[in-house]
């Protein structure tokens, strides 16, 4: 097996409450991601984005990594790791600097973002992202890219995302136990946005609702930038739990029934189709109608969407979401969930699957792979940016050496 660095590979690892997904992407000559390996494994030891059992989580990660390595024929040494949970917090901050040499350079941009993210945070928290939203130079506002522009004073507004330091350490520890390094921790919902959104949607204003097993992650974009992030710890597992309790069936069977037979609208469910529901304690299985199942599932989906709607209202951005809502994550695949979402949100909605992939894209063409594929796209962006910085730094050093030589200082 070749090492991932030798083939210009990027690896994403999504450790969710329901499943672990490892994706391997190769950066092509035209800067696209070609899917070359995918490994999935049922997740054990995770709950609502947090680690409950280090050993079980590490075992799940190792199995997913092993499967991805076999498919991609490579040796994985480091990953871009997704993180979620109620501990995720966001805030918008400003930074101001004086422009050097009357023209904005890369150092000025770096400095103003550094100032924006230099807000005091407690020792218990870790900064994940400081994402630029827009810049202002003197009297001109709403600048997307200020590089090369003239002015005296530059201000930047940035979206800051932080997480619990202990939560981050625990999930990193699970990865390190598998002999892997963490290239970077990425908020899972941010990664999902990379894989399912178009630039037009970000410009118009869009809300992404990533409904997994343990958490429902929400991000809101307007004018091309991320403006609000939140995590709600009610998601698909609550639907499974309702089925298990009401039908008195084990959780594993309730999950299978949800995936195969459930729908989010009791009006659309057939009253004639029946389901065999296994019982507990050796009792005989019972027969239930799919309509009865839908009557259990629909109220929970309405609750999920109403919680998401409350968060959108809380953000103050409800009127700016012209492109509507994009549902993603495994729970978003539920039949008729889209219709319920449009009814509650009162705006257009669609189910988002990863876009822009080549190679073995059929393996990940599903909403449940949104985060795992988004981690690849985020990783590609970081690698390209780092390579550009390295080139610029080398060029600058070379020019300084030449200048000093002519000046007799070398």
C-alpha positions in Angstrom: 0.0 0.0 0.0 1.2 3.5 -0.8 1.1 6.2 1.9 -1.7 8.9 1.5 0.9 11.7 1.2 2.5 10.1 -1.8 -0.7 10.1 -3.9 -1.9 13.6 -2.8 -4.8 12.1 -0.9 -7.0 13.7 1.7 -8.9 11.7 4.3 -12.1 12.6 6.1 -13.4 10.9 9.2 -16.9 11.5 10.4 -17.5 9.9 13.8 -21.2 10.1 14.3 -23.7 8.7 16.9 -25.0 6.1 14.4 -22.1 5.4 12.2 -18.4 6.1 11.4 -17.5 7.0 7.9 -13.9 7.3 6.5 -13.6 8.7 3.0 -10.5 8.9 0.9 -10.3 11.4 -1.9 -7.5 12.1 -4.4 -6.9 15.7 -5.5 -6.9 15.6 -9.3 -4.9 17.9 -11.7 -8.0 20.1 -12.1 -8.3 20.5 -8.3 -11.4 18.2 -7.9 -11.9 15.4 -5.4 -11.9 11.9 -6.8 -13.4 9.4 -4.4 -11.1 6.4 -4.2 -12.1 4.8 -0.9 -14.9 4.6 1.6 -15.2 2.7 4.8 -18.4 2.6 7.0 -19.0 1.0 10.4 -21.8 1.1 12.9 -20.8 3.5 15.6 -20.5 2.3 19.2 -19.6 4.4 22.2 -20.9 7.7 20.9 -23.9 9.7 22.1 -25.2 13.0 20.8 -21.7 13.9 19.4 -19.8 13.0 22.6 -17.6 10.0 23.5 -19.0 7.6 26.0 -16.5 4.8 25.7 -13.0 5.4 24.3 -12.4 1.8 23.5 -15.6 1.2 21.6 -15.2 4.4 19.6 -11.6 3.5 18.7 -12.7 0.1 17.5 -15.4 1.5 15.3 -12.9 4.0 13.8 -10.3 1.4 13.2 -12.8 -0.8 11.3 -13.9 2.1 9.1 -10.3 3.1 8.4 -9.3 -0.5 7.5 -12.2 -0.7 5.0 -11.3 2.6 3.4 -7.6 1.6 3.2 -8.4 -1.6 1.4 -10.7 0.1 -1.1 -8.3 2.9 -1.8 -5.1 0.7 -1.6 -3.3 3.2 0.6 -2.0 3.6 4.1 -3.8 6.3 6.1 -1.7 8.3 8.5 -3.8 11.4 9.2 -7.4 12.6 8.9 -9.6 15.7 8.9 -11.9 14.9 11.8 -15.5 16.1 12.2 -16.9 17.2 15.6 -20.4 18.1 16.8 -22.4 18.2 20.0 -24.2 20.6 22.2 -20.9 22.1 23.3 -20.4 23.8 20.0 -20.9 27.6 20.2 -20.7 30.4 17.7 -20.4 34.2 17.7 -19.6 37.0 15.2 -16.7 39.3 16.0 -15.0 42.3 14.4 -11.3 43.2 13.9 -9.7 46.5 12.8 -6.1 47.2 11.5 -4.3 50.0 9.8 -3.3 49.1 6.3 0.5 48.9 5.7 1.9 50.7 2.6 -1.6 52.0 1.8 -2.4 48.8 0.0 -3.9 45.6 1.5 -1.5 42.7 1.4 -1.8 39.1 2.7 -0.3 40.1 6.0 -2.9 42.7 6.6 -5.7 40.2 5.9 -4.1 37.7 8.3 -3.7 40.3 11.0 -7.2 41.6 10.9 -8.6 38.1 11.1 -6.2 37.4 13.9 -7.6 40.4 15.8 -11.2 39.4 15.1 -10.6 35.9 16.6 -8.6 37.3 19.6 -11.7 37.4 21.7 -11.3 36.1 25.2 -12.6 32.5 25.5 -12.5 30.4 28.7 -9.7 27.8 29.3 -12.4 25.1 28.9 -13.0 26.0 25.3 -11.1 25.5 22.0 -11.4 27.6 18.9 -12.3 25.6 15.8 -12.8 28.2 13.1 -12.6 31.9 12.5 -14.4 32.3 9.1 -14.2 35.7 7.4 -17.6 37.1 6.4 -16.8 40.5 4.8 -14.3 43.3 5.0 -14.6 47.1 5.1 -11.9 49.6 3.9 -12.5 53.1 5.0 -16.0 54.0 3.8 -16.5 51.0 1.5 -18.3 48.0 3.0 -19.2 44.5 1.9 -15.9 43.7 0.4 -15.4 39.9 -0.3 -11.6 40.0 -1.2 -9.7 43.1 -0.1 -6.3 42.0 -1.5 -4.6 44.8 -3.4 -7.1 47.4 -2.5 -6.0 50.8 -1.3 -7.0 52.4 1.9 -6.0 53.5 5.4 -8.1 51.4 7.7 -9.5 47.9 7.3 -12.2 46.1 9.3 -13.2 42.5 9.1 -16.2 40.6 10.5 -15.7 36.9 11.2 -17.8 34.0 12.4 -16.1 32.3 15.4 -16.9 28.6 16.2 -15.6 27.1 19.5 -16.0 23.7 21.2 -15.4 22.2 24.6 -11.7 21.5 25.0 -12.3 18.2 26.8 -14.8 17.0 24.2 -12.2 17.7 21.5 -9.5 15.9 23.4 -11.6 12.8 23.9 -12.5 12.3 20.2 -8.9 13.1 19.2 -7.7 10.5 21.6 -9.9 7.9 20.0 -8.3 8.7 16.6 -4.8 8.7 18.0 -5.4 5.2 19.6 -5.7 4.0 16.0 -2.2 5.3 15.2 -3.6 8.3 13.3 -2.9 12.0 13.5 -5.6 14.7 13.3 -4.8 17.3 10.6 -7.6 19.5 11.9 -10.9 19.4 13.8 -13.8 20.7 11.7 -17.3 21.5 12.8 -19.4 18.8 11.1 -22.1 21.1 9.9 -19.5 23.4 8.3 -18.2 20.3 6.4 -21.7 19.4 5.3 -22.2 22.8 3.8 -19.0 22.3 1.7 -20.5 19.2 0.1 -24.2 20.0 -0.4 -24.5 23.7 -1.1 -24.0 25.7 -4.3 -22.5 29.2 -4.3 -25.8 30.6 -5.5 -27.6 29.3 -2.5 -25.0 30.7 -0.1 -25.3 34.1 -1.9 -29.1 34.1 -1.8 -29.3 32.9 1.8 -29.8 29.3 2.9 -30.2 27.2 6.0 -28.6 23.7 6.2 -30.1 21.3 8.6 -28.0 18.2 9.0 -30.1 15.6 10.9 -28.0 12.7 12.1 -28.6 10.1 14.7 -27.7 12.0 17.8 -27.6 15.7 16.8 -29.2 18.1 14.4 -26.7 20.7 13.2 -27.8 24.0 11.8 -25.8 26.5 9.7 -27.2 29.6 8.0 -25.4 31.4 5.1 -26.2 34.8 3.6 -24.2 36.9 1.1 -21.9 33.9 0.6 -20.7 33.6 4.2 -21.6 31.6 7.3 -23.6 33.7 9.7 -25.0 31.4 12.3 -24.2 27.9 13.7 -26.0 25.8 16.3 -26.4 22.2 17.4 -29.6 20.7 18.8 -29.3 17.3 20.6 -32.6 15.9 19.3 -32.4 13.9 16.1 -33.0 10.6 14.4 -32.4 8.4 17.4 -35.4 10.0 19.1 -37.6 8.6 16.3 -36.1 5.2 16.8 -36.7 5.4 20.5 -40.3 6.3 20.0 -40.8 3.3 17.8 -39.1 1.0 20.3 -41.2 2.2 23.2 -44.6 2.4 21.6 -44.2 -0.9 19.7 -42.3 -2.6 22.5 -39.5 -3.8 20.3 -35.7 -3.8 20.7 -33.8 -0.7 19.5 -32.0 -2.6 16.7 -35.4 -3.8 15.3 -36.9 -0.3 15.8 -34.1 1.2 13.7 -34.6 -1.4 11.0 -38.4 -0.7 10.9 -37.7 3.0 10.7 -35.4 2.7 7.8 -37.5 0.2 5.8 -41.1 1.1 6.5 -41.5 4.5 8.2 -42.6 7.7 6.6 -43.1 11.2 8.1 -46.7 11.7 7.0 -49.6 9.7 8.3 -51.8 11.0 5.6 -49.6 9.4 2.9 -49.1 6.1 4.7 -51.1 3.1 3.6 -53.6 1.7 6.0 -53.5 -1.7 4.3 -49.8 -2.4 4.3 -48.7 -4.3 7.5 -45.4 -4.8 9.3 -44.2 -7.7 11.4 -42.8 -6.2 14.7 -40.5 -8.4 16.8 -41.3 -8.4 20.5 -39.0 -8.7 23.5 -38.5 -11.5 26.0 -39.4 -14.3 23.6 -42.9 -13.1 23.0 -44.4 -13.7 19.6 -44.1 -10.9 16.9 -47.1 -8.7 16.3 -48.6 -7.2 13.1 -48.9 -3.4 12.8 -50.0 -1.2 10.0 -47.7 1.2 8.3 -50.2 3.9 9.0 -49.9 3.3 12.7 -46.1 3.6 12.4 -46.4 6.9 10.6 -48.7 8.2 13.3 -45.8 7.6 15.7 -43.1 9.0 13.4 -44.8 12.2 12.2 -45.1 14.1 15.5 -41.4 13.6 16.2 -40.4 14.9 12.8 -42.7 17.9 13.3 -40.9 18.5 16.6 -37.5 18.3 15.0 -38.4 20.9 12.3 -40.1 23.2 14.8 -36.9 23.1 17.0 -34.9 24.0 13.9 -37.3 26.8 13.0 -37.0 28.2 16.5 -33.2 28.3 16.1 -33.6 30.1 12.7 -35.8 32.7 14.3 -33.4 33.1 17.1 -30.6 33.9 14.7 -32.5 36.8 13.3 -31.8 35.7 9.7 -35.2 34.2 8.9 -36.1 36.9 6.3 -32.7 36.6 4.6 -33.0 32.9 3.7 -34.2 33.3 0.1 -32.9 30.0 -1.2 -34.8 28.1 1.5 -33.7 25.0 3.5 -31.4 22.1 2.6 -32.0 19.0 4.6 -29.1 16.5 4.8 -27.9 13.7 7.0 -29.3 10.1 7.2 -32.6 11.1 8.9 -33.3 13.5 6.0 -34.0 10.5 3.7 -37.3 9.7 5.5 -40.1 9.5 3.0 -42.3 12.7 3.0 -40.0 14.5 5.4 -39.5 17.2 2.8 -43.2 17.9 2.6 -43.4 18.3 6.3 -40.4 20.6 6.3 -41.8 22.9 3.7 -45.1 23.1 5.7 -43.3 24.1 8.9 -40.5 26.3 7.5 -42.9 28.0 5.0 -40.0 28.2 2.4 -38.6 25.9 -0.3 -36.7 22.8 0.8 -34.6 20.1 -0.8 -32.7 17.1 0.3 -29.0 17.6 -0.2 -26.5 15.0 -1.3 -22.8 15.5 -1.9 -22.1 17.3 -5.2 -19.0 17.9 -7.4 -17.5 14.5 -6.8 -15.8 12.2 -9.4 -14.3 8.7 -9.2 -16.3 6.3 -7.0 -19.0 9.0 -6.4 -21.8 6.5 -6.4 -20.6 5.2 -3.0 -21.2 8.6 -1.4 -24.2 9.9 -3.4 -26.4 10.0 -0.3 -27.3 12.6 2.3 -25.8 10.4 5.1 -22.3 11.0 3.5 -22.6 14.8 3.5 -20.3 15.4 6.4 -17.7 12.8 5.4 -17.4 14.2 1.8 -17.5 17.7 3.1 -14.4 17.0 5.2 -12.6 16.0 2.0 -13.6 19.2 0.3 -12.5 21.2 3.3 -9.2 19.3 3.5 -8.6 20.0 -0.2 -9.2 23.7 0.3 -6.7 23.8 3.2 -4.1 21.9 1.3 -4.4 24.2 -1.7 -4.2 27.3 0.5 -1.2 25.9 2.4 0.6 25.1 -0.9 -0.1 28.6 -2.2 1.3 30.2 1.0 4.4 28.0 0.7 4.9 29.1 -2.9 4.4 32.8 -2.0 6.8 32.5 1.0 9.5 30.8 -1.2 9.1 33.5 -3.9 9.3 36.3 -1.2 12.5 34.7 0.3 14.1 34.4 -3.1 13.3 38.0 -4.0 14.7 39.2 -0.6 17.9 37.2 -1.3 18.3 38.7 -4.7 17.7 42.2 -3.4 20.2 41.8 -0.6 22.8 40.5 -3.1 22.4 43.6 -5.3 22.6 45.8 -2.2 25.8 44.0 -1.2 24.3 42.6 2.0 24.5 38.9 1.0 
